[in-house]
Amino acid sequence: MVARGAEVVVLGRRPEQPTDGVRHVVWDGRTLGAWADELDGADAVVNLAGRTVSARYTDRNLRQMMDSRVDSTRVVGQAIERAARPPAVWLQMSTATIYADARSRPDDLPHDEANGIIGGEEPDVPLYWEYSVRIARRWEETQAAADVPGTRRVALRAAMVMTPDRGGVFDYLSWMARVGVGGPVAGGGQYVSWIHGDDFVRAVDLLLEREDLEGPVNLAAPEPVTQRELMRSLRRAWGRRPGLPATRWMAEIGAFVLRTDTELLLKSRRVVPGRLLDAGFTFRHPTWDEAARHLVAERRRR
């Protein structure tokens, strides 16, 4: 955006290092303050705030996941409401986790925006998985409840965003593939929905420009893969590494050691980008085999 001549303002809880063409403004993600003036007269606002889900699903962490998302969305809505010149569009982060576990669908179809089944009542899944869906629903409901009639609203139902950066989901999965534990987990038949970071950015650009698109939009590659296929392609991209399989209880132990949760590995997410494809969006990285090779090459280059 900066390269196109746009003025970019980043809101964050702590001051960041100066970046060419970018201003950093401090906010707390909960209350109105001087930061809200930045939205008055802005062309667009994109809210990505929310506590990481890569954590143990304790009551405390789940509450923080909920509050950080709902509070920041609510206060962004309040800032837009009071703006004399509100932004034309508000892109609000959401999650593809809002959909039901794919194995619970009787028709064996993937979830798109028109026919996807919202989760929360699937049999035979851990009860706390329902809380993840509840977070997603409250997140979107908070944006929808804002009194901002002059601002187009889009909820970004994002799948796992794969980038070569340190600390992201691709980094974590690559570590598993490289040390030999990146085999199928609990059989590996559960689906993984994903999107290459480059396509995520391009999709956001499209949604900023297309005035006819509002409401929920799935940000996911058109070909979700099973966890078994995902890790096989990733091991191959790293040089045909071995991949030891893991049972569900083994995954629980590993997740505990890594201070994360098995829902990220075990829930079957089979989500497809119906509205993006209908809008004519072309993915540069539509298949996981190619995307994995590209991401590994970029990581090695860095």
C-alpha positions in Angstrom: 0.0 0.0 0.0 2.8 2.4 0.8 4.4 1.7 -2.6 1.1 2.9 -4.2 1.3 6.2 -2.4 -1.1 5.4 0.4 -0.6 6.7 3.9 -0.6 3.7 6.3 -1.2 4.0 10.0 -0.7 1.0 12.2 -2.4 0.8 15.6 -0.6 -1.3 18.2 -0.3 -1.8 21.9 3.4 -0.7 22.0 5.4 1.6 19.8 7.2 -0.1 16.9 10.4 0.6 15.1 10.0 3.4 12.5 9.0 2.1 9.1 9.3 4.1 5.9 5.9 5.4 4.9 4.1 4.0 8.0 3.1 5.8 11.2 2.6 3.8 14.4 0.0 4.9 16.9 -0.6 3.3 20.3 -4.0 1.9 21.3 -5.1 -0.5 24.0 -7.6 -2.4 21.8 -10.4 -1.8 24.4 -11.2 1.9 24.9 -11.6 5.0 22.8 -8.7 7.4 22.8 -6.7 9.8 20.6 -6.1 6.8 18.2 -9.7 7.0 17.1 -9.0 10.3 15.2 -7.0 8.2 12.8 -10.1 6.6 11.5 -11.9 9.9 10.8 -11.3 10.6 7.1 -9.5 7.3 6.5 -10.4 5.4 3.3 -10.4 2.0 5.0 -9.8 0.3 8.3 -8.5 -3.3 8.6 -8.7 -4.8 12.1 -6.5 -7.9 12.7 -6.3 -7.6 16.5 -6.7 -10.7 18.7 -4.7 -12.9 21.1 -2.9 -15.8 19.4 -4.7 -19.1 19.4 -1.4 -21.0 19.6 -1.7 -21.5 23.3 -3.1 -24.0 25.8 -6.9 -23.8 25.8 -7.2 -23.0 29.5 -10.1 -21.0 30.8 -7.9 -17.9 31.2 -6.5 -18.1 27.6 -9.8 -18.8 26.1 -11.3 -15.7 27.8 -8.4 -13.6 26.6 -8.9 -14.9 23.0 -12.6 -13.9 23.3 -12.1 -10.5 25.0 -9.2 -9.4 22.7 -11.3 -10.0 19.6 -14.7 -8.7 20.8 -13.3 -5.7 22.7 -11.2 -4.5 19.8 -14.0 -5.0 17.3 -16.5 -3.2 19.5 -14.2 -0.2 20.0 -13.3 0.1 16.3 -17.0 0.2 15.6 -17.4 3.0 18.2 -14.6 5.0 16.6 -16.2 4.7 13.2 -19.6 5.7 14.6 -18.2 8.9 16.0 -16.2 9.8 12.9 -17.3 12.9 10.9 -16.0 11.2 7.7 -16.2 7.4 8.4 -14.1 5.0 6.3 -15.8 3.6 3.3 -14.9 0.0 4.2 -14.1 -1.9 7.4 -12.4 -5.3 6.9 -12.6 -7.2 10.1 -10.6 -10.4 10.8 -12.6 -13.5 11.5 -11.8 -17.2 11.2 -12.7 -20.3 9.1 -12.9 -22.1 12.5 -16.5 -20.8 12.6 -17.5 -23.7 10.5 -18.4 -27.2 11.8 -15.9 -30.0 11.8 -15.9 -31.3 8.2 -16.4 -34.9 9.4 -19.9 -33.9 10.8 -21.3 -32.9 7.4 -23.7 -35.6 6.1 -23.3 -34.4 2.5 -19.5 -34.6 2.4 -19.3 -31.1 0.9 -16.8 -28.4 1.8 -17.9 -25.3 3.6 -18.4 -22.2 1.5 -20.2 -18.9 2.5 -23.5 -20.0 1.0 -23.8 -23.6 2.2 -21.3 -23.8 5.1 -22.5 -25.1 8.4 -21.7 -23.0 11.4 -20.2 -25.2 14.1 -20.8 -25.6 17.8 -23.2 -28.6 18.0 -21.2 -31.4 16.4 -21.3 -34.7 18.2 -18.1 -36.5 19.2 -15.9 -33.4 19.4 -14.4 -31.9 22.6 -16.7 -29.5 24.3 -14.1 -26.7 24.4 -13.9 -26.8 20.6 -17.4 -25.2 20.8 -15.9 -22.3 22.6 -13.7 -21.5 19.6 -16.8 -21.3 17.4 -18.5 -19.2 20.0 -15.5 -16.8 19.8 -15.8 -16.6 16.0 -19.6 -16.0 16.2 -19.2 -13.2 18.8 -16.4 -11.7 16.8 -18.6 -11.4 13.7 -21.8 -10.4 15.6 -19.9 -7.5 17.2 -18.9 -6.1 13.9 -22.5 -6.6 12.5 -24.0 -4.8 15.6 -22.0 -1.6 15.0 -24.1 1.4 13.9 -22.1 2.3 10.9 -24.5 2.5 8.0 -22.1 4.4 5.7 -19.3 1.9 6.0 -19.2 -1.4 4.1 -18.3 -4.3 6.4 -16.5 -7.5 5.4 -15.7 -10.4 7.8 -12.5 -12.2 6.8 -13.0 -15.8 7.5 -9.3 -16.7 7.2 -7.9 -20.2 7.1 -4.3 -20.9 8.2 -2.2 -18.2 6.6 1.1 -19.7 5.4 4.1 -17.4 5.3 7.9 -18.0 5.6 8.2 -15.8 8.6 9.4 -16.9 12.0 6.8 -17.8 14.6 3.9 -18.5 12.2 2.0 -21.7 11.5 4.2 -22.6 8.6 7.3 -22.2 10.8 5.8 -24.6 13.3 4.8 -27.2 10.7 8.2 -26.9 9.0 9.9 -27.6 12.3 7.8 -30.8 12.7 8.7 -31.9 9.1 12.4 -31.2 9.5 12.8 -33.1 12.8 11.0 -36.2 11.6 7.7 -35.9 13.6 5.6 -34.5 10.7 3.6 -37.6 9.9 -0.1 -38.1 10.1 -1.8 -37.3 13.4 -4.7 -39.4 14.5 -4.8 -41.0 11.1 -4.3 -37.7 9.2 -7.7 -37.8 7.5 -8.8 -34.4 9.0 -8.8 -31.6 6.5 -6.6 -28.5 6.7 -7.7 -25.2 5.0 -4.9 -22.8 4.2 -3.9 -19.8 2.2 -0.6 -18.6 1.0 0.3 -15.2 2.6 0.7 -13.6 -0.9 -2.8 -14.6 -1.8 -4.1 -13.4 1.5 -2.7 -9.9 0.9 -4.0 -9.9 -2.7 -7.5 -11.0 -1.5 -7.5 -8.1 1.0 -6.6 -5.7 -1.8 -9.6 -7.0 -3.8 -12.0 -6.7 -0.9 -10.8 -3.1 -0.3 -11.7 -2.2 -3.9 -14.8 -4.2 -4.6 -17.7 -2.1 -3.4 -20.2 -5.0 -4.2 -18.6 -7.4 -1.7 -19.7 -7.3 2.0 -20.4 -9.7 4.8 -18.5 -13.0 5.4 -15.8 -13.9 2.9 -13.7 -17.1 3.1 -10.0 -16.5 2.7 -8.8 -20.0 1.9 -7.1 -21.7 -1.1 -9.5 -23.6 -3.3 -8.0 -27.0 -2.5 -7.9 -27.9 1.2 -5.9 -31.0 1.9 -5.9 -33.7 4.5 -3.4 -33.3 7.3 -1.6 -36.4 6.0 -1.3 -34.8 2.5 -0.3 -31.4 4.0 2.7 -32.9 5.9 3.7 -35.3 3.1 4.1 -32.3 0.7 5.9 -30.3 3.3 8.4 -33.1 4.1 9.0 -33.5 0.4 9.6 -29.8 -0.1 12.2 -29.9 2.7 14.0 -32.9 1.1 12.0 -36.0 1.7 12.3 -36.1 5.4 10.8 -39.0 7.4 7.6 -38.4 9.2 6.6 -40.4 12.2 2.9 -40.8 12.8 1.3 -39.8 16.0 -1.8 -41.0 17.8 -4.3 -38.6 19.4 -2.7 -39.1 22.9 0.8 -38.5 21.5 -0.5 -35.3 19.9 -1.8 -34.2 23.3 1.6 -34.7 24.9 3.3 -32.8 22.1 0.9 -30.0 22.3 1.3 -29.7 26.0 5.1 -29.5 25.6 4.8 -26.9 22.9 2.2 -24.9 25.0 -0.4 -25.1 22.3 -3.6 -27.2 21.7 -4.5 -30.2 19.6 -7.6 -28.5 18.1 -5.2 -26.8 15.6 -4.2 -30.3 14.4 -7.3 -32.4 14.9 -10.3 -30.3 13.9 -11.2 -31.0 10.3 -11.4 -27.7 8.4 -12.6 -28.1 4.9 -13.3 -24.5 3.7 -13.4 -23.2 0.2 -13.4 -19.6 -1.2 -16.8 -19.4 -2.9 -17.2 -15.7 -2.9 -13.6 -14.9 -3.9 -13.9 -17.3 -6.9 -17.3 -15.8 -7.9 -15.6 -12.4 -7.8 -13.0 -13.5 -10.3 -10.1 -13.8 -7.9 -7.2 -15.8 -9.3 -5.0 -17.6 -6.8 -1.3 -17.5 -7.5 -0.8 -20.5 -5.2 -4.0 -22.6 -5.5 -2.4 -26.0 -4.7 -0.5 -27.0 -1.5 2.2 -28.9 -3.3 3.3 -25.8 -5.2 2.7 -23.5 -2.3 4.9 -25.6 0.0 7.7 -25.6 -2.4 7.5 -21.9 -2.8 7.4 -21.2 0.9 10.3 -23.5 1.6 12.4 -21.9 -1.2 11.6 -18.5 0.2 12.5 -19.6 3.7 15.8 -20.9 2.5 16.5 -17.7 0.6 16.0 -15.7 3.7 
